[in-house]
Amino acid sequence: MTSGTAYYVKVCGYGSSFDITNKYRFRAKLYLQTYHYFSQKSSAQTYNTTNLDILYNSTSMISWKSYINDSGCVMASYAIVLKNLGATTSQKRYDIRNGITDYLQPDPFTVTYANMDFPEITFSNGKYTTNRSGSPVAAQGSTPITGFGKAYSKVDISGTDADKANEIAYQLSLHPEGVAVSFATGKSTHTLVFTQTTHEVPVGFTPTPASKMINLEDEFITSLLDHDAVAEWQESFENKIAMPGAAATSSYDSSFTVYDPAMSSGGAGILFANFWTKSAHGFGAAYRIRIID
């Protein structure tokens, strides 16, 4: 299919039969030909990390590279969706990685850069320093999205696994580029991107209205990514051994294809059932859908 082109579908009854009293329902699922993937873990090298190890906020002793590596799942998830949308920064910005000022492509660094509202960066004593304080990967509502000329909205989801599956599948029908879904278990959170599903939303389903975010959100999400737990999961997955303390199994675990930035390899386009997030949180721990359009 070609972007910007109108397509028409004609529905004909089998054997020329039809019913004038009952409505017909037609469904179609749209998927992209290619989905992009970014890992938040710098060891994966799915994006350019040059100079990020010497980029600091004004009051932080932690480099941006470490922030993204340890807690950058939201920024990486946004980058995946923005890249799928073909977005670039709405203005030319300076990229410290190559010294070029241009319209920047989405990746975990550039989205983090937008999340801080493109702070002033200076170079002194062998390191780059921004004029901002605080965590660069704490998700500040619409800020990392509007820097790429896009809008951000969210749907808070609750109830049964079926309720959550319906909400996610419905949003995917509107957003084939993918939606970011956040999970929480206690104080531990994680976000990844859902792109495709085999789940059919039931007839008569009424979706929860999405909340448009214009100003800064009053919630600051920072993922608490346990790298030992991720490594344990990766070992168990590769060697087909049981994951200790795995989350409860859901009938929807194999209904959704996801892209998980927590993985240094193999994080792209696998069923939710086969990801660390499933073992650490489980489908029932999903609490928010983050939408970019």
C-alpha positions as CSV (number, residue, x, y, z in Angstrom):
1,M,0.0,0.0,0.0
2,T,1.2,3.5,-0.8
3,S,1.1,6.3,1.9
4,G,-1.4,9.0,1.2
5,T,-3.5,6.9,-1.2
6,A,-7.2,6.2,-0.7
7,Y,-8.2,2.5,-1.0
8,Y,-11.8,1.3,-1.3
9,V,-13.1,-2.1,-0.4
10,K,-16.2,-3.7,-1.9
11,V,-17.9,-6.4,0.2
12,C,-20.1,-8.8,-1.6
13,G,-22.3,-11.5,-0.2
14,Y,-21.5,-15.1,-0.9
15,G,-23.4,-16.3,-4.0
16,S,-24.8,-12.8,-4.4
17,S,-26.8,-13.1,-1.2
18,F,-27.2,-10.2,1.2
19,D,-29.2,-9.1,4.2
20,I,-30.7,-5.6,4.4
21,T,-31.6,-5.8,8.1
22,N,-28.3,-6.8,9.7
23,K,-25.1,-4.9,9.5
24,Y,-21.9,-6.4,8.2
25,R,-18.6,-5.8,9.9
26,F,-15.4,-5.6,7.9
27,R,-11.9,-5.7,9.6
28,A,-8.5,-5.1,8.2
29,K,-5.1,-5.0,10.0
30,L,-2.4,-2.7,8.8
31,Y,1.3,-3.6,9.4
32,L,4.5,-1.8,8.3
33,Q,6.8,-3.5,5.9
34,T,9.7,-2.8,8.3
35,Y,9.8,-2.1,12.0
36,H,12.8,-0.4,13.5
37,Y,14.5,-1.5,16.8
38,F,16.7,0.3,19.3
39,S,18.2,-1.2,22.5
40,Q,18.7,1.0,25.5
41,K,21.8,-1.1,26.4
42,S,24.8,0.6,24.9
43,S,26.6,-2.8,24.5
44,A,24.1,-3.6,21.7
45,Q,25.3,-0.7,19.6
46,T,21.9,-0.3,17.8
47,Y,22.6,3.5,17.6
48,N,25.6,5.8,17.8
49,T,26.9,6.3,21.4
50,T,30.0,8.3,20.6
51,N,30.7,10.9,23.3
52,L,27.6,9.9,25.4
53,D,29.9,8.5,28.1
54,I,31.3,12.0,28.6
55,L,28.0,13.9,28.5
56,Y,26.6,14.9,31.9
57,N,23.9,17.0,33.4
58,S,24.9,20.0,35.4
59,T,24.5,18.4,38.8
60,S,24.9,14.7,37.9
61,M,27.9,12.4,38.2
62,I,26.2,9.9,35.9
63,S,26.8,10.0,32.1
64,W,23.9,10.1,29.6
65,K,25.1,6.8,28.3
66,S,24.7,5.2,31.7
67,Y,21.3,6.8,32.2
68,I,20.1,5.4,28.8
69,N,21.7,2.0,29.4
70,D,20.1,1.6,32.9
71,S,16.8,3.4,32.7
72,G,16.2,4.5,29.1
73,C,13.4,2.1,28.2
74,V,10.8,4.8,27.7
75,M,13.1,6.9,25.6
76,A,14.1,3.9,23.5
77,S,10.5,2.8,23.1
78,Y,9.6,6.3,21.9
79,A,12.5,6.2,19.5
80,I,11.3,3.0,18.0
81,V,7.8,4.4,17.4
82,L,9.1,7.7,16.1
83,K,11.4,5.9,13.7
84,N,8.6,3.8,12.5
85,L,6.7,7.0,11.8
86,G,9.6,8.5,9.8
87,A,9.8,11.5,12.2
88,T,12.8,13.8,12.6
89,T,13.3,16.7,14.9
90,S,11.1,19.7,13.9
91,Q,14.2,22.0,14.0
92,K,17.9,21.5,13.3
93,R,19.8,20.5,16.4
94,Y,23.4,20.0,17.3
95,D,24.5,16.4,17.6
96,I,27.6,16.1,19.9
97,R,28.3,12.6,18.5
98,N,29.4,13.9,15.1
99,G,29.5,17.7,15.5
100,I,26.8,18.3,12.9
101,T,23.7,20.5,13.2
102,D,20.8,19.0,11.3
103,Y,17.4,17.5,11.5
104,L,18.0,14.5,13.8
105,Q,16.7,11.0,13.4
106,P,15.0,9.3,16.3
107,D,17.2,7.1,18.5
108,P,17.5,6.7,22.3
109,F,20.0,9.7,22.5
110,T,18.1,12.1,20.3
111,V,14.8,11.4,22.1
112,T,16.5,11.8,25.5
113,Y,17.9,15.1,24.1
114,A,14.3,16.2,23.2
115,N,13.1,15.0,26.6
116,M,15.4,17.6,28.2
117,D,14.0,20.1,25.7
118,F,17.4,20.3,23.8
119,P,19.5,21.8,26.6
120,E,22.6,24.0,26.0
121,I,25.7,21.8,25.9
122,T,29.2,23.0,26.6
123,F,32.6,21.2,26.5
124,S,35.2,21.7,29.2
125,N,37.9,19.6,30.9
126,G,37.3,16.6,28.6
127,K,33.5,16.3,29.1
128,Y,30.3,17.7,27.8
129,T,27.9,19.3,30.3
130,T,24.3,20.5,29.9
131,N,22.8,23.5,31.6
132,R,20.0,21.2,33.0
133,S,19.9,19.1,36.2
134,G,17.9,16.0,36.9
135,S,17.5,12.6,35.1
136,P,17.6,13.0,31.3
137,V,15.5,9.8,30.9
138,A,12.6,10.6,33.3
139,A,9.7,10.8,30.9
140,Q,8.3,14.3,30.9
141,G,4.9,13.8,29.3
142,S,4.8,15.3,25.8
143,T,8.3,16.9,25.9
144,P,10.3,14.1,24.1
145,I,7.5,13.8,21.5
146,T,6.8,17.4,20.5
147,G,10.5,17.9,19.7
148,F,9.9,15.6,16.8
149,G,6.7,17.4,15.7
150,K,4.4,14.7,17.0
151,A,1.6,14.6,19.6
152,Y,1.6,12.3,22.7
153,S,-1.5,10.8,24.4
154,K,-2.0,8.0,26.8
155,V,-4.5,5.4,27.9
156,D,-4.4,4.1,31.4
157,I,-5.5,0.5,31.4
158,S,-6.8,-1.7,34.2
159,G,-9.1,-4.6,34.8
160,T,-8.7,-8.1,33.5
161,D,-6.1,-9.3,31.0
162,A,-8.9,-9.4,28.4
163,D,-9.7,-5.8,29.1
164,K,-6.0,-4.8,28.6
165,A,-5.7,-7.0,25.5
166,N,-8.7,-5.3,23.9
167,E,-7.3,-1.8,24.7
168,I,-3.9,-2.6,23.3
169,A,-5.2,-4.3,20.2
170,Y,-7.7,-1.5,19.5
171,Q,-4.9,1.1,19.6
172,L,-2.7,-1.0,17.3
173,S,-5.6,-1.0,14.8
174,L,-5.2,2.8,14.8
175,H,-1.4,2.9,15.1
176,P,0.3,0.2,13.0
177,E,3.6,2.0,13.7
178,G,3.3,0.6,17.3
179,V,2.4,1.8,20.8
180,A,4.6,1.8,23.9
181,V,3.1,-0.1,26.8
182,S,4.4,0.3,30.4
183,F,4.5,-2.4,33.0
184,A,4.8,-2.0,36.8
185,T,5.5,-4.6,39.5
186,G,6.0,-2.9,42.9
187,K,8.6,-0.2,42.3
188,S,10.0,-1.8,39.2
189,T,8.8,-0.5,35.8
190,H,9.5,-1.2,32.2
191,T,8.3,0.0,28.8
192,L,8.4,-1.8,25.4
193,V,6.7,-1.4,22.1
194,F,3.8,-3.5,20.8
195,T,3.5,-3.7,17.0
196,Q,1.2,-6.5,15.9
197,T,-1.5,-8.8,17.3
198,T,-3.6,-11.8,16.4
199,H,-6.1,-10.8,19.1
200,E,-9.5,-9.7,17.7
201,V,-11.3,-6.9,19.6
202,P,-14.9,-8.1,20.3
203,V,-17.8,-6.5,18.5
204,G,-19.3,-3.7,20.6
205,F,-16.0,-2.9,22.4
206,T,-15.9,0.6,23.7
207,P,-12.3,1.9,24.0
208,T,-11.1,4.1,26.9
209,P,-10.6,7.7,25.5
210,A,-7.0,8.7,25.1
211,S,-5.8,11.6,27.2
212,K,-3.9,14.2,25.2
213,M,-0.8,15.5,27.0
214,I,0.1,19.1,26.2
215,N,2.1,20.2,29.3
216,L,4.5,18.3,31.4
217,E,3.1,15.2,33.0
218,D,3.0,15.1,36.8
219,E,4.3,11.6,36.7
220,F,8.0,11.0,36.1
221,I,8.7,7.4,35.0
222,T,12.1,6.0,35.4
223,S,12.6,2.4,34.7
224,L,14.4,0.3,37.4
225,L,16.0,-2.1,35.1
226,D,17.7,-5.0,36.9
227,H,20.5,-6.1,34.5
228,D,21.1,-9.3,36.5
229,A,17.5,-10.2,36.1
230,V,17.7,-9.5,32.3
231,A,20.9,-11.6,32.0
232,E,19.2,-14.4,34.0
233,W,16.2,-14.3,31.7
234,Q,18.4,-14.3,28.6
235,E,20.3,-17.3,29.8
236,S,17.1,-19.2,30.7
237,F,15.6,-18.3,27.3
238,E,18.7,-19.4,25.3
239,N,19.1,-22.6,27.3
240,K,15.3,-23.3,27.6
241,I,15.4,-23.6,31.4
242,A,12.7,-22.4,33.7
243,M,12.8,-18.8,34.9
244,P,12.7,-18.7,38.7
245,G,9.9,-16.5,40.1
246,A,8.3,-16.0,36.6
247,A,5.2,-13.9,36.4
248,A,1.8,-15.6,35.9
249,T,1.1,-16.9,32.5
250,S,-1.7,-15.1,30.5
251,S,-3.7,-16.4,27.6
252,Y,-2.6,-13.3,25.7
253,D,1.2,-13.8,26.1
254,S,1.4,-15.2,22.5
255,S,-1.1,-12.8,20.9
256,F,1.2,-9.8,20.6
257,T,4.5,-9.1,18.8
258,V,6.8,-6.7,20.7
259,Y,10.1,-4.9,20.5
260,D,11.8,-4.9,23.9
261,P,14.7,-2.3,24.4
262,A,15.9,-4.1,27.5
263,M,17.5,-6.8,25.3
264,S,21.1,-6.4,24.0
265,S,20.2,-8.8,21.2
266,G,17.1,-10.7,20.0
267,G,14.8,-7.9,21.2
268,A,13.1,-7.3,17.9
269,G,9.8,-8.7,16.8
270,I,9.2,-11.6,19.1
271,L,6.0,-12.7,20.9
272,F,5.5,-11.1,24.3
273,A,5.5,-14.7,25.7
274,N,9.2,-15.0,24.9
275,F,10.5,-11.8,26.5
276,W,12.1,-10.9,29.8
277,T,9.3,-8.5,30.4
278,K,6.8,-11.4,30.4
279,S,8.9,-13.2,33.0
280,A,9.6,-10.2,35.2
281,H,6.2,-8.5,35.0
282,G,3.6,-10.6,33.1
283,F,0.8,-9.3,30.8
284,G,-1.4,-8.4,33.8
285,A,1.2,-5.8,35.0
286,A,0.5,-3.6,32.0
287,Y,-0.9,-0.3,33.2
288,R,-0.5,2.3,30.4
289,I,-0.5,2.7,26.7
290,R,1.6,5.5,25.3
291,I,0.6,6.8,21.9
292,I,2.5,8.9,19.4
293,D,0.8,10.4,16.3
